[in-house]
Amino acid sequence: MCYAELNCLRAIMSGHHSDLGERSVRDEFDLGSPSNIPRLKDALLERDLIEIDGRELTIADPVFARWLSEM
């Protein structure tokens, strides 16, 4: 998992479920350019680390989310 993917997970855990493309969120979590967001989502979806519920992203496994929050 790359640095940007980990930061994307942290952003989702911080409550940014549908606004990852906003400049303030990208800057706060160092997510890169707006064109990078779909690639991050795709990579995390492919690994089954996140799920899409309507328009919102969530961490797929609550145990993983708990572990990640304690890192």
Protein Blocks (a to p, Z undefined) as FASTA:
>chain_A
ZZklmmmmmmmmnopaklmmpmklmmmnonojfklmmmmmmmmmmnopaccehjaccdfb
lklmmmmmmZZ
